[in-house]
Amino acid sequence: MSNCVFCSIIDGKIPSDKVYEDELCVIFRDIDPKAKAHYLAVPKNHFPTLDAMSADDEKNIGKILKTISGLSEKLGLGGGYRLVINQGADAGQTVFHLHIHILGGQALPFDDMR
């Protein structure tokens, strides 16, 4: 998608602080962190929301989740981490290319999420 900021990051047209990249995804530091460690895991295949996933995307998201767990120590998430996917504008999604927020590096507040 030519107007997608995450596609532009994946293509190297917009710089990012990448911490990991493979054939399925890129993981980079969020530019507006909400925790001491805040990363975004972005699938290389563009699809806006979970509802729009293909069968291949579904398999790849599982692999991306496994990659995140394998990188947790390297990313400073050894004490635990939270994964967040915002689905749609009402949930706070501002970039409509599915992405996973990875938050940690500190004790995270629960608010009313328990």
Secondary structure as UniProt FT lines:
FT   TURN            2..3
FT   HELIX           5..10
FT   TURN            11..12
FT   STRAND          18..21
FT   STRAND          25..29
FT   STRAND          37..43
FT   HELIX           50..52
FT   HELIX           55..71
FT   TURN            72..76
FT   TURN            78..79
FT   STRAND          81..84
FT   HELIX           89..91
FT   STRAND          100..104
FT   TURN            111..112
//
